[in-house]
Amino acid sequence: MKRIILVTGGQRSGKSTYAEKLAHQLTDRPVYLATAKIWDEEFRQRVLRHQQNRGPEWTNIEEEMELSKHNLEGRVVVIDCITLWCTNFFFKHQDVQKTLDSIKAEFDKFTAQDATFFFVTNEIGLGGVSENEIQRKFTDVQGFTNQYVASKADEVIFMVCGIPMKIK
């Protein structure tokens, strides 16, 4: 049965760890779908550490944009994270509406599969308004994407200091 769970919060709030824990409660063979673009050696090492920490029971998939090209029917999947996924679309399109349209279409196509999805995202709009135009536009993309995913989600969990709070 398809389920969508959104886990949101600030950086280092415990989102990924919590989503991984929930996934592990449902299966002993979860999937980790990473959306990050590896941009330097420090980040590459960080990714390798995370993979090692998760353990060999995880199926690791690296996919920057086209999540739907992976058949994950019947699986439990942690998608980490929406923020980096949005970044990849935003740099491709350089336009808020085109980016949002592409993200929504890909999200809908991907989540049409019968699987359990744990989407991890950052709540980047809790601070002040940036003086940088690109940052403001990206905050719009991220905020609207989070709203869209939350509207489709069966559950929404907000993480603060490693503490989960059920929103929906």
Secondary structure, 3 states (H helix, E strand, C coil): CCEEEEEEECCCCCHHHHHHHHHHHHCCCCEEEECCCCCCHHHHHHHHHHHHHHCCCCEEEECCCCHHHCCCCCCEEEEECHHHHHHHHHHHHCCHHHHHHHHHHHHHHHCCCCCEEEEEEECHHHCCCCCCHHHHHHHHHHHHHHHHHHHHCCEEEEEECCEEEECC
